[in-house]
Amino acid sequence: MNAPKTMDSQDWGLLILLSVLWGGAYFFAGVAVKELPPLTVVLARVLLAAIVLLPLFWYWGHSLPQSFTAWLPFFGMGLLNNVLPFGFIFAGQTQITVGLSSIINAMTPLFTILIMAAFQEERLTKNRIIGVLLGVIGVAILRGYETPLNGNQTLGILLCLAAAISYGFAALWGRKFLAGIPPIKSATCQLLSSTLIITVAVCLIDKPCTLSVPSKDTVLSLLALAILGTALAYIVFFKILVRAGASNVMLVTLLIPITALFLGNVFLEETIQSKEIIGAIIIGMGLLFIDGRLINRLNGK
């Protein structure tokens, strides 16, 4: 069983960048699902992102897999990392707020660490357990107290939890079947695979020919979701996955709520409340435990 990798300053920089890209993606998706069915939004996201990445994919000298067997790792990753979680999250966002969906998704590192340990890919260390639990407490404080949830909100929360579990299995899949593959190839091929899978589902369920033409705001949101929140984000995601490992890359979901608060304060002039500062501090403590270097120094290791 492998020990979890320690992240360096470049890894943390990439993780923060990814949290900004995916934090914005929650907002853009929330705008799009107000007009379009969730599966159609998923299709637009993966299709447009694949179109953006293909020229770069070929420019850097890569070629598409030549056999069904060679495509299988990418189809598995596309299903676990795109089709299922995007569908669950976008469906959940029709029942709960964008902010709450991103906070629930911060459970992903907990599921990832447990899944990796269950499949004997990484050891379940004490520091990592403490770190993830602190992160969950932090996002719970960020969530704060609201009125009791109704049945629809409960469904939305369960859907977003299902997405977090799917991301955990995607990290395991990437660790086992996509190790050593260049980030641009992993990102492009999984998006092409996702497009094929979701196209079938959309044609059967959403019947896109019957949908109304989306508004300008929705179109712009889909473009931002595809280019920034998917194409660029997945290049960064797979780079972190190769450098720092599966459990570490999923720490991004702990940072997304903080990023969302920061972006809201800077660009929307939203006030940051004391509970949000406390939650951010606790999340930061959790990240220190998971990273391990400072804790080990304090313990004289």
Rosetta blueprint (number, residue, H / E / L):
1 M L
2 N E
3 A L
4 P L
5 K L
6 T L
7 M L
8 D L
9 S H
10 Q H
11 D H
12 W H
13 G H
14 L H
15 L H
16 I H
17 L H
18 L H
19 S H
20 V H
21 L H
22 W H
23 G H
24 G H
25 A H
26 Y H
27 F H
28 F H
29 A H
30 G H
31 V H
32 A H
33 V L
34 K L
35 E L
36 L L
37 P L
38 P H
39 L H
40 T H
41 V H
42 V H
43 L H
44 A H
45 R H
46 V H
47 L H
48 L H
49 A H
50 A H
51 I H
52 V H
53 L H
54 L H
55 P H
56 L H
57 F H
58 W H
59 Y H
60 W L
61 G L
62 H L
63 S L
64 L L
65 P L
66 Q L
67 S L
68 F H
69 T H
70 A H
71 W H
72 L H
73 P H
74 F H
75 F H
76 G H
77 M H
78 G H
79 L H
80 L H
81 N H
82 N H
83 V H
84 L H
85 P H
86 F H
87 G H
88 F H
89 I H
90 F H
91 A H
92 G H
93 Q L
94 T L
95 Q L
96 I L
97 T L
98 V H
99 G H
100 L H
101 S H
102 S H
103 I H
104 I H
105 N H
106 A H
107 M H
108 T H
109 P H
110 L H
111 F H
112 T H
113 I H
114 L H
115 I H
116 M H
117 A H
118 A H
119 F L
120 Q L
121 E L
122 E E
123 R L
124 L L
125 T L
126 K H
127 N H
128 R H
129 I H
130 I H
131 G H
132 V H
133 L H
134 L H
135 G H
136 V H
137 I H
138 G H
139 V H
140 A H
141 I H
142 L H
143 R H
144 G L
145 Y L
146 E L
147 T L
148 P L
149 L L
150 N L
151 G H
152 N H
153 Q H
154 T H
155 L H
156 G H
157 I H
158 L H
159 L H
160 C H
161 L H
162 A H
163 A H
164 A H
165 I H
166 S H
167 Y H
168 G H
169 F H
170 A H
171 A H
172 L H
173 W H
174 G H
175 R H
176 K H
177 F H
178 L L
179 A L
180 G L
181 I L
182 P L
183 P H
184 I H
185 K H
186 S H
187 A H
188 T H
189 C H
190 Q H
191 L H
192 L H
193 S H
194 S H
195 T H
196 L H
197 I H
198 I H
199 T H
200 V H
201 A H
202 V H
203 C H
204 L H
205 I H
206 D L
207 K L
208 P H
209 C H
210 T H
211 L L
212 S L
213 V L
214 P L
215 S L
216 K H
217 D H
218 T H
219 V H
220 L H
221 S H
222 L H
223 L H
224 A H
225 L H
226 A H
227 I H
228 L H
229 G H
230 T H
231 A H
232 L H
233 A H
234 Y H
235 I H
236 V H
237 F H
238 F H
239 K H
240 I H
241 L H
242 V H
243 R H
244 A H
245 G L
246 A H
247 S H
248 N H
249 V H
250 M L
251 L L
252 V H
253 T H
254 L H
255 L H
256 I H
257 P H
258 I H
259 T H
260 A H
261 L H
262 F H
263 L H
264 G H
265 N H
266 V H
267 F H
268 L L
269 E L
270 E L
271 T L
272 I L
273 Q L
274 S H
275 K H
276 E H
277 I H
278 I H
279 G H
280 A H
281 I H
282 I H
283 I H
284 G H
285 M H
286 G H
287 L H
288 L H
289 F H
290 I H
291 D H
292 G L
293 R H
294 L H
295 I H
296 N H
297 R H
298 L H
299 N L
300 G L
301 K L
